[in-house]
Amino acid sequence: MPGMIHYSFEDLLIFYEEFKRFGLSSIESLLKDGSSYYLISKNNSFCVKFVGKFPGYRLVHVPVLKATGLPVLTDLFPAAIKSFKVLNADRIFGLWLKGKIKEFGIIFELFGSLNNMFILNEDGKIIYCARKISGKRNLKPGAIYSLPDRKVLRQESLLDDYSHITCGYICEIDNNKILLKEHMSENCVKYVPYTYALDIFFESLATREHTRCIDKTLCELYINTLTNELDPDYVFESESYTCKNGLVIPVKKGTKCSKVIGYYRALIIKESESRSKKRNFKEQSSLFFEFVSPSGKKVLVGRSAKANSILTFNLAKSHDVLFHVRDYPGAHVVLFTQGKTPTQEDILFCAEKALLFSKAGSGKWEVIYAPISNVYRRRGMGAGKVLFKNYKTVIIEK
């Protein structure tokens, strides 16, 4: 069988058969990790994963141990599955569930750059979506969900039996990986179920895409050639473009030339930034004291006003937590949470470090702490100075 490079309607039908085979009867939680969502089922070794980022969008089953992230809409779960089906004879999968109090639906749309996930209440109103959709459909929380325009598909594919497909094989041929439904050679790796192989396959493609062109000279050659030979609005009709001199340039089918040129320019910038970060690593590491919190998380303490600014606004992510003694000059202390809720022991540990590395004298002092998403600065403020939108406090004695 030929390898499948893109997520297809056939893949969705195989997923549907897997869903029936696994006999999922209830959903315990929905986790969000970046652009991915995980539906965790009770007493089952596999869970549903939806990747909402393009390229690489997919709806697959993966081992539960692969699931990560934070709960979304916890008041809806646990819930029993009432029904599920492929909607509109298209790339849409719908789940209808019933919790202790509420009934609701989860809709997965797999349309390339337009892919999305919606959670609907029993009246069909959207209560959560991976991203808002403007324009004709105008889908956002509070709006009534509507299906996209129906597409004409090969109806004979609906007649095929997909229930026999239980595993997938990722095979390497001429240094290229392909996904198959049948074993072809010794270079094939078996994954169960089939859609787990699909997920692994897409991840390998994403990795290859990320590292495809880090050669600055080659990227510049691509840019110059495309600029000289094509109009910016030219749309590529295949996954590669052969230049007049025979050079083959990897492109994305259906993408404008200007966007491809922008992609290769971005790769050059990213590679330059990466090299700069490597050069500055030793310099930056001397800017901070590093500790390990009681739960094993990294804690960094700024050693100067410049270090405080770099730590808070360049290194820390929105869910990390900043600690600082109220109304006294001192170091910024950042707890790198890894997306998890800090323990009380971690909070006290970081607050003690904030007091220790401040100019506050002996006594009891108030330490402010807040997620980085609640920390900001105004134009003209000195290095290391910040303001808080919302915060909590803890009393520490020195």
N, C-alpha and C positions, 0 to 999 in steps of 0.2 A: 504494500500500500504506500502511496506517496506520503511524505512528511507533511505535517500541518504547521505552517508558519504563523498563521493568524488565528485568533480565537474565532470560532465559527458557530453557526447555528447548530451544526452537528455536535459540537462540543457541549452545547447547552443541553441537547437531548440526552447525551451520555450522562451528564451531571444529573438530569432528572431521573434517569434509571438508577443511578447510584443512590439518589435520595430515597427512592422506594426500597432499594436493597438494604440500606442501613436501617430502615424502619424507625427513623427518628420520630419520637412521639411528643417530645417536650424540649423546650429551649430554656436553659438555666440563666444565661446572660448573653449580652452583646458587648463586645469589647472593641474599642477604637484604638488603633496604633498607627498614627500618621494617616496615610491614605488607605489603610487596610482595615477591614472589619471582620470580626470573628463571632460566629454564632455557636456558642458552646452548648452541647446537648448533654443531658444527664445519662450516665452509665453508657457512654459510647466512646470508643477510642479515636473517632474522627469528628472533626467539626467543620462547619462551612466557613470558607474564607472568601471575602469579596475584596478585590483590589480595585480601588476607584481611580487609580492614576493611569494616565495614558502616556507612553505606550505600556502595555503589559496588563491591561484590564482583564479580569477573569473572575469566574465564580467556580470554585473548586472545593474539594474535600481534602483536608490536610490533617495530620495527627494532632490531637489536642495539645500535646506538649509543645507544638510550634506556636500556639496562640499566646499573644502578648497584648498589653495595652490596658486601658482604663475602661470601666463600665460606662455604658451609655443608656440613659433612660431606665434606671434600675427599678423604677416603680412598675414597669411593665412585666418584669420577669420574677419568678419562673412562669412559663405559659405553655399550655398544651397546643400542639399543632392540629388544627381542624382540617385544613386542606392545602394543597399546593399544586401549581400547574404552570406550564409555559403559556404566557399570555399573547394574544394577538397574532399567533403563529409567527413570532418574531423573537429577537434576542431579549426577551423579558421573562423573568421568573418571579412568581408571586407566592407568598406564604401567608396564610391566615391563621391567627393564633388567638387563644382565649386564656387570659389570666384569671386571677381570683376575682377581680372586679371589672376589668376592661377587656374588650375584644379589639384587636388591631391587626393590621397587615404590614408586611414588609415587601417592598417591590425593588427588585434589582434590574436596572437597565444597563445593557452592555452594547453601547453604540460608539466605540472608539473615544474620541475626545468629548463626546456628549454623555458618557456613561455616568450613572448616578445610583444612589440608593435612597429610598423614601420609606418612612414609617408613617402609616395612616391610622387615624382613629376609626371607630366603627361607622362614622358618617362619611368616610372617604376624604377627610381633611388631612393635610400634611402636618404632622407634629414634629418631624425631624427629617432633614435631608443632608446628604453628604455635601452638596453645594446647591446654591440657588440657581434657577434657570430663568433668564429674562426672555423677552421677545414674545412670540406667539403663545407659547404655553404658560409662561410666567408662573413657574412653580416655586413656591417658597412656603415656609411654615404659615399655616392659616388658610392657604388656598386649597381648593378642591383638586384632587389629583386627576389628571387626564392622560390617557394613553397617547403615545406619539402616532403620527400617521402610519397606517399599516403599509408594510412593504410587500412586494410580490416575491415570493421565494419559490424554490423548486419543490413542489409539493410531493414529488416522489420520495424525498428524503424522510418525510413523515411516515412512510410505509416501511422503512427499514427497521430491523430489530436491533436495538442497541443494548439489550439486556445482557447479551453474552460478553460484552466488553468489560472485563474486570480489572485489567492492568494495562499499563503503558510502558513502552520501551524508548529510552533515549539512547540513540546510536550516534557514533561519531564516524563521519565519512569525509575524507579529505580535509580534516581539521574543522569541519562544520558539524554541529550537532543538529539532529532532526528527531522529531517525535513520531513514533509509529505505534500501531495497535497490535503488531505482530513481531515476534522475534526474528531478526534478520541475520545477525552475525554475532561473533564472540565479543564484539565491541559495544554490545547493547547492555544497558543497565535497566533492570526491571523495577518498576514502582507500582505499588498497590495502594489505593485504587488508581484508575486511569487518570483522573483529574489531578491527582497529586503529582503524577509525572508531568502533566500540563503546567502545573505551578513551578516545578523545578526547571522545566524547559524555558519558561518565560523569564525566570530569574537569571538563567545562564545567558539568555539573549540580552537582558538589561545590562548585565555585567560586560558583555562584549560591546554593547552600544556605548557604555561608559568609557571603555578603554580603547575603542576602535581607532581613534585618531588623537594621539597625544603628541605626535611629531609636529612641532610648530611649522617646520619647513613644508611638510606635506599638506597641512591645513591651509597654509598660505597659497600653495600651488592650486588647491581646490578652489579657493576663493577667487583668485585671479582668473582662472580658467572659466569658471561659471560667469563671472562678471563680464568677461570679454565676449563670450559666445552666446549668452542667452539674455533675453529680456527679463527684468525682475519679476514680472507677472507670469512668466512661463510656468506651467504646472507639469510636474513630472508624472509620467504614465507608468513607470515601473520602479523597482527598488534600486536601480542603478542608472547612471547616465554615462554613455561612452562619448568622450570628447573627440574632436577632429584629429588630435594627435594620438588617439588610441587609449588615452588614460581613462580608466573606469572609476567613477566617483560614486561612493555609496550615498544614496538619497532616500527620501521617504515618498512612497507613491501617494499622489494626490496633493503634495505640498508645493507651494510656490518657490521659485528659485531664490527670491529674496529671503525667505525663511530659512532655507538650507544654508545660504551664505551666513546668515546670522548665527546659525547653530555652530558652524565651524569657527566663527569669530569668538563665540562664547567658549569653545574648547580651548582656544589659544589663551584667553584671559584666565580660565580656570587653571590651566597648567602653569601659567606664570605665577598665579596666587599660591598654588601648591608648593612651588619651588621656594617662593618667598617665605612661606610658613616654615618650611624645613630649615631655612637659614636662620630664622628668628626664634627657633624653638629653644635653644640654649639660653638666648637672651631673655625670652619671656619667662622661662622656668625660674630664673633668678629673681623675678619680680614678686614671687609669692612664697609663703610658707604653706606646706601641704600636710594635712592630717587625715586620719581615717575615723569616721564617726562610729559610735557603738554598734550600728547596724551594718557597718562595712562600706559606707558611702564616702566618696571623696569630698574633702572640705579644703577650700583654698582661702588664704588670708592675704590681702594686699599689703605690700611693704611700703607703699608710697601713694601719693594722690594719683599719679599716673597709673600705677598698678591697680588701684581701686577702680578707676574708670575702665581700664581694659578688662578687668575681671567681670565687672557688672554688665557692661554694654557690648562686649565682644565675645567673651568666652561662655558666659552663662546663658542658658536657654530660658524660655518664658516660664517653665514649671519649676526651675531651680529657685532656691530661697535665699534672700539676702538678710543678714543680721547686722545691726549697727546700734551702738549705744545712743540713746536719745539725748540730743542737745550737747554732745561732747565730740570733739575731733577724735577720730580713730579709724581703724582699719575696716574695710568691707570684708565680711566673712560670708562666703557663699557655700551653701550645701547643695551638691549636685545630686538631685533626687532620683534620677533615672526614670522620671515620670511617676514615681510612687509617693504616697502620702508620708511625710516625715514622722518618725516615732517621737514620743515625748522625750526619750533619752537623747535622740539626735538634736532636738530643739534646745535642750538644756546645755548639751555639749557645745553647740555652735554659739549660743548666747554667752557662755563662759569665755569662749575664745574672743568674741567681740569685746567683752569687758576687759580681758587681759591685754589686748592690743589697742587699748584706747588710753586717753589722757585723764580719764576719770580716776579719782583717788579712792581711798578705802571707804567702805560703806555699801549700802544697798542701792542698786541702780536699775533703771528701766531699760531693757533692750528691745528695740523694735525689730520685727521680722515680717517679711512679706514675699510672695512670689515675685520674680523679676518682672512679670507682666504688669505688676502694680507699681513699678519703680520707673521714674522718668526724670528728665532734667530740662531746664529752660535755657534758651540761648543766652549766652553771657555768663552762665554759672561757671565757677572755677572747677578745675579737674577734681574728680572724686566726690563732688557735691551732688546730692540727689534729693528728689521729692518723692513722697509716697501718696498713691491714690487711696489705698486702704491698707491697713496693717493690724497686726496683733502685737501684744507686748508680754514680756515675762520679766519677773524681778530676780536679779542675780546679785549675790554678795561678793565683794572683793576683799 
